[in-house]
Amino acid sequence: MFARVVAVSTKPGKAGEFTETIHDRIVPMLEDQPGFVNEILLVSDTEPDQILALSFWESQEDAERYTHEQCPRIDDLISHLVESARPF
């Protein structure tokens, strides 16, 4: 199993909308990707606009394929909510 971790800073007050968008629109798209296992969002209780997004994949190759093929489409859906995103 392989985990992809991204630290996300949402625009002020947009964390709730961001998490809803991930659960309602992005996760269904991820479920169609080969090797996708799960997505977990961790929202800071002290800095609510700071989120860790963890996606789990069968292999690193599956995660990299998603990154190259689908990330631009996903970014279009959330870019209006995100201040910055930094993969680990």
GIKA-V669085 format. One record per residue. N is the residue number from 0. RES is the residue in one letter. PHI is phi in whole degrees, 0 to 359 (NA if undefined). Layout:
BEGIN
{{N,RES,PHI} {N,RES,PHI}}
END
This chain:
BEGIN
{{0,M,NA} {1,F,230} {2,A,246} {3,R,251} {4,V,241} {5,V,230} {6,A,272} {7,V,243} {8,S,251} {9,T,275} {10,K,296} {11,P,308} {12,G,78} {13,K,256} {14,A,299} {15,G,298} {16,E,295} {17,F,299} {18,T,295} {19,E,297} {20,T,296} {21,I,300} {22,H,291} {23,D,276} {24,R,243} {25,I,278} {26,V,302} {27,P,302} {28,M,291} {29,L,296} {30,E,299} {31,D,274} {32,Q,274} {33,P,302} {34,G,87} {35,F,291} {36,V,247} {37,N,194} {38,E,229} {39,I,231} {40,L,248} {41,L,245} {42,V,258} {43,S,296} {44,D,275} {45,T,260} {46,E,227} {47,P,297} {48,D,269} {49,Q,253} {50,I,226} {51,L,255} {52,A,253} {53,L,245} {54,S,245} {55,F,246} {56,W,228} {57,E,299} {58,S,212} {59,Q,297} {60,E,298} {61,D,298} {62,A,295} {63,E,292} {64,R,298} {65,Y,301} {66,T,302} {67,H,282} {68,E,266} {69,Q,247} {70,C,305} {71,P,301} {72,R,293} {73,I,294} {74,D,303} {75,D,299} {76,L,283} {77,I,242} {78,S,302} {79,H,287} {80,L,254} {81,V,253} {82,E,279} {83,S,202} {84,A,218} {85,R,227} {86,P,288} {87,F,260}}
END
